[in-house]
């Protein structure tokens, strides 16, 4: 729910959300609710193929599969392929991994 509040209130025009660490897609689902209003999308990165499949199924059940893209693989590699600005970056990682990821996402 915090993601929905963040996206809809403090970043009302957010269109490009990136999440590192998808897990079951719960956080991304909240962002998708807000992104419906802005026409935006979320790209979420997950290293575990089985967990990524669970998230995709949850997005489909919630009717937001057109707003959420799940990228499988190590985010240290996959985020380097992102194009364009990032309006909101959601990191659900250890502190050490977050520092490394921030350097990759925001050089």
Secondary structure, 3 states (H helix, E strand, C coil): CHHHHHHHHHCCCCCEEEEECCCCCHHHHHHHHHHHHHCCEEEEEECCHHHHHHHHHHHHHHCCCCCEEEEECCHHHHHHHCCCCCCEEEECCCHHHHHHHHHHHCC
